[in-house]
Amino acid sequence: MDKNYENKLWALIYEQYDKSSDRGELEYVFYLNEIKDIKGKVLEIACGTGSKFLKYLENGVDIYGFDISKEMLEILYQKGFEKGFSNIKEIITQQNMANFSYPFKFSKILIPARSFLHLTTQEDQINALKNIYDHLEDKGQLILNFFKPNLKSLVTKTEEYDFFEEFINPNNNEKIKLSFKNQVDLLKQIIAIDWKFETEGKEYHSEMKVRWIYKPEFELLLKLTGFNNVKVYGNFDKTPVTKESNELIWIAEK
């Protein structure tokens, strides 16, 4: 099994998958509004195939990015060259969220698409937050989002594969059927997802793990790693967190 998004099938369908989410466009608009008028450098962590990153570039943002998936980045490089960004391989690199490195600092660092949750130990979460803190300018901001845990839905077992959606392979127009099955560890706060791809009469599996984080828990992690002036919202329009909120959107300052 491949881990998280690190395989060719995920890379092929990721933009379709992202657009299928009811938060995809809301995320894009929110993050663009946070970075479009700043003068400093911006970093997008886990930029994937560039569905948002390339739009930020087109809006004139001085932005850099990285992802752990070589397969995702190959598609991003191709799209970047096609759009005329000849320096795409200079501003996009393959790195890890917990130990990435740049020789300069950023005004804002973004982690969209709930990607921070792929760090499945508190050690990795703390290392990543410390590293982000060190890569921010004074008064720079970390901006990220992830889902607000709902125990009722988390404890619902998935014994059989649930159909997610059907996508199209852009290379040959073959259909790719995507299904999933979850295994939840309430003690470790981890969801282990077995994604099943069915295409051209064959079946492929991809393993993904995410660790959900409670609001007070993340407030403590941010405080522990030096952040202050922390703001948290329950929606991308910056409305307060309520019992009904499905998302937690964070802005924390160095």
N, C-alpha and C positions, 0 to 999 in steps of 0.2 A: 504493500500500500504506500502511496505517496502521502506526504504530510501537508496539511493546509492547502495552499494554492499552488504548490510546486509540482505541476505537471502540465503537459501540453494541452490536454482537454480543457482544464480550467482556463488556461491562457486563451484558447480559441473562443470560449463562450463568455468570458468574464464581463465584457461590456454589455452584452445582452442581459446577463445575470444582474449587473448593477442597475440597469434601466428597469428591470422587473421589480426592483425594490421601491416601495412607496416613499422612501426617504431619499433616493438617489439625487433627484433634481434639487430638493430642499437643501441637502448637504452642500451641493455645488454652489448654490446661490449664497448660502450662509458664509461659507469659507471665502468665496470671492469678495464679498462685501467687507470681510475682515482684513483682506490683504491688498486690494486693488489700488489703494491710494498711498501706501507706505513707501518710503524711499530705500529702506534697507533690504537685505537679502531674506528670502523665505525658504524654508525647507519643508518638503512634503515627505513624511515617512510612510513607507509601504504604498508607493505610488502606482503599483500594479502595471497595467497596460497603458496608463496615462489618460484614462477617460476624463479625469478632472485636470490633471497636470497640464496637458497640452492646451486646454482652454485658458488656464491661468497664463501660460506663456503668450498666447494670442492676445491676452488683455494687457500685455506689457509688464507683467510681474517679473521681478528678478528672482527667479525660483530655481531651486535645486531639488533633487529627489533621489531616493534609493528604494530598492525592494530586495527581498531575499530570493525571489524566484527568477532564475535565469530565463525561463520560458516566457514569463510575463514581460521581462525587459526586452527580449528579442522583438516582440510585437511593438512595444513602445518605441524602440529605436527605428523600426521600419516606418511607423506612422510619423515620427518626428522628422525623418529625412524627407518623406513625401510632402510634408507641410513646409519644408524649406528651412528647418532648424538644423543647420550643418554642424552645430556644436552639441548636439543632443547627447553624444557619448561622453562629453566633458561634464555636463551638468547632471547626468543620471548615472548612478553606479549601483553595483550589487553589494549590498551591505546588510548587516544585522541590526535590528532595532536596539538591542542591548549594548552593543559595543561599536557603533558607527563612529567615524572620525572625519573631521574637516579641519583645514588649517585656518579657518575664519569663523566668525560667529554670525548668528542670524537674529533678525528683529522678531520674527515669528516662526514657530515650528508647529506644523499641523500633523495630526494623525486622524484622518477621516475614516469612514467606513468601519468603525468599531475595531480597527486593527490592533489597538493596544491589548485587546482581550486575548490575542494569540500568545501573549506571554503568560505561561501557565504556572509560574511560581512567583512568590513574593520577592524572592532574590532577584529574578530577572526584571520584575517590575521596578524594583528600587534601583537596580543598576541602570535601567533605561532612563528613569526619571532623573537620576543624578547626571547621566551623560547629556541628556537634553538640557538640563540646567546649565551645565558647563559650556554648552554650545550656544547659549543665548546671550545677547548683549544685555547690559544693565537695563532694567525695565522691559526687557523683551518678554514675549508671551508664548506660552504653550497653549494650543487650542486643540481639543479633541472631543470625540463623542463615543459613547457606547450605550448599549441598551440598559434600561432600568430593570433589575431583576424582579421577576414575578414568580414567587415560589409555587403558586398554584399551577402555572404552566410548566415550570421546571420539573415538578414531580410527576408530570404526566408521562407515562412510559410509552415508548414506541417499540412495540414488539415486532411489527412488520414494517417493511419499507413504505414510507409515505411518498406519493408522487409530489414533486416540487414544481417542475415546469419542463416544457419541451423547447429546445433551442435548435438553431441551424448552424452547422459547420460552415463557416464562410469560405472554406477552401473547396468544398465539393457539394455544398447545399444538402448534405445528408442530415437527417434529423438526429438530435442527441437528446435522449430522454434522461432527465435527472431526477433521482429519488434519494431519500435519506432515511437513516435510522439513528436514533439517539440513545446514548447510555449516559446517565447522569450520576455524578458522585457528589452528593450533598455535603459531605464532610470537607472535601477538597475544593468545592465550588467549580467543578469542571464538567463540561459537556463534551463527550466524545462523540463525534458525528461520523458515521460511515456514509459517504456519498457514493451512490451507484450511478455510473454512466452506462447507458445502453445505446449503441450505435453500430450500424452495419452488421447487425447480428451478433455482436460481441458485447461483453460486459467488463467494465473496469471499475475499480474501487479506489477511493481516495479518502484517507483518514484526516480528520480535522479536529483539533482540540481548542476550546476556548474556556477561559476562566472568568466567570462573572464577578463583578465587583460591586459591593454595596456603596451607597453614597457616603456614609460616615467613614467607611474603610478607605475610600479614595481621598477624602479630605485629610485623613491622617497620613497617607502615603505622600501627599503633596507637601504637607507641613514637615514631615520627616526629611524630605529631600530639598528643603529650603525655599519652596515657593510661598508666595503670599498674595494678598489681594485676589483671593480665589472667588470666582463667580461661577455659579452653576444654574443652568436653565433646563426646563422640561420640554422645550421644543425649539426648533430652529428659528422661530420668530422671537426668541428670548423671553418667552413667558415663564413664570415661576414653575418650579417642580411641584406637581400635585400627585395625589394618590392615583390619578388616571394617566399620568405621564408614562410614555413607553421609552423615552430616551433621556439620557443625561448628557448635556452639552457643557463642557468645561472651558473656562478661560482662566489661566493662572499666570502670575507675573513673577519674574526673577527679582 
